[in-house]
């Protein structure tokens, strides 16, 4: 096995690196022919419950694209069944909840996660990857309370989160109890991932951009403070990420995170001008990966010129890889980021 590449861990802490580390959200899965072949005979549930198969899917993009990290192949809904949430991932729809939350009694019924008993297959996958297969850090992850709650209250995906926000405004006591229970789950679940071998954690608050800053501060931030503090007890770097949430980056910067993930709506320079001092991750619009290479290269150069003003930078997309993106394009992006950044760093 190649020597262990810890570049992304150094960048997360703002330490000097020889090149800019790169990985792609949703790098494992939908855009890979090998994955699509597996999906012909295996469901998402079956893949994630088979440690050898799940490890193969997780490692595949590291081998194909030479990324500086792997991210565990699983879904943010994976731990919710342990709490008593009736969740099913429906093809073409996403997570569908059979017992949506409406009242405080529904929140009070929620149980706790015991990872070794409830999700042993996830921990086995992590151990297999980190002890035998990977020479880069494995990123573990969890959904954040608001994003998980949005599915649990809406009953499935939503465009406007009206039911979720109405629940938050009308039943604040129920809301904070739900946030506390989900925060407990996030901490326990990520601790188990770290104990099994994950070297970094990303917290996906994908849909929290639906809230304004005042509501974030009141209804979300105290719970995120507890989650991030809890994860960091394990001495691994922590990333937060949301979509359409550029107005919240100053709030994130005030929390005990190491890395602030940006989508494509806010430039890296603009984030720095807003006073963001943490390591930044991002933020190529994934749609650009469908453009001709000359367009991709021009955008990559622009993003890297901004990111490389600091060692506190990790390259990624502004959201997940589309199924239509060619694996060859991702390999070229990774190679370009590595070469361009190494050349820049050798001269500065």
CORDAGI-V280147 format. One record per backbone hydrogen bond with DSSP energy under -1.0 kcal/mol. CO is the residue of the C=O (numbers start at 1). NH is the residue of the N-H. Records with the same first field share a line. If there is no record, write none. Layout:
CO: NH, NH
//
This chain:
6: 10
7: 11
8: 12
9: 13
10: 15
11: 14
21: 315
22: 68
24: 27
25: 321
29: 32
32: 36
33: 37
34: 38
35: 39
38: 41, 42
43: 47
44: 48
45: 49
47: 50
50: 54
51: 55
52: 56
53: 57
54: 58
55: 59
56: 60
59: 63
60: 64
61: 65
62: 66
70: 139
75: 78
77: 80
80: 83, 85
81: 84
83: 111
85: 87
86: 98
88: 96
90: 93, 94
94: 90
96: 88
103: 107
104: 108
105: 109
107: 110
114: 117, 118
115: 119
119: 122, 123
120: 124
121: 125
122: 126
123: 127
124: 128
125: 129
126: 130
127: 131
128: 132
129: 133, 134
135: 5
137: 70
138: 199, 200
139: 72
140: 202
142: 204
144: 148
145: 149
146: 150
147: 151
148: 152
149: 153
150: 154
151: 155
152: 101
155: 97
161: 165
162: 166
163: 167
164: 168
165: 169
166: 170
167: 171
171: 175
172: 176
173: 177
174: 178
175: 179
176: 180
177: 181
178: 182
179: 183
180: 184
181: 185
182: 186
183: 187
184: 188
185: 189
186: 190
187: 191
188: 192
189: 193
190: 194
191: 195
192: 196
193: 198
194: 197
200: 140
201: 239
202: 142
203: 241
204: 144
205: 208
206: 243
207: 210
208: 211
212: 216
213: 217
214: 218
215: 219
216: 220, 221
220: 223, 224
221: 225
222: 226
223: 227
224: 228
225: 229
226: 230
227: 231
228: 232
231: 234
232: 235
237: 201
238: 258, 259
239: 203
240: 261
241: 205
245: 248
246: 249
248: 252
249: 253
250: 254
252: 255
255: 257
258: 279
259: 240
260: 281
267: 271
268: 272
269: 273
270: 274
271: 276
272: 275
279: 260
280: 314
281: 262
284: 318
285: 288
286: 289
287: 290
288: 291
292: 296
293: 297
294: 298
295: 299
296: 300
297: 301
298: 302
299: 303
300: 304
301: 305
302: 306
303: 307
304: 308
306: 309
307: 310
311: 313
312: 280
314: 282
315: 23
316: 284
322: 325
326: 329, 330
327: 331
328: 332
329: 333
330: 334
331: 335
332: 336
333: 337
334: 338
335: 339
336: 340
337: 341
338: 342
339: 343
340: 344
341: 345
342: 346
//
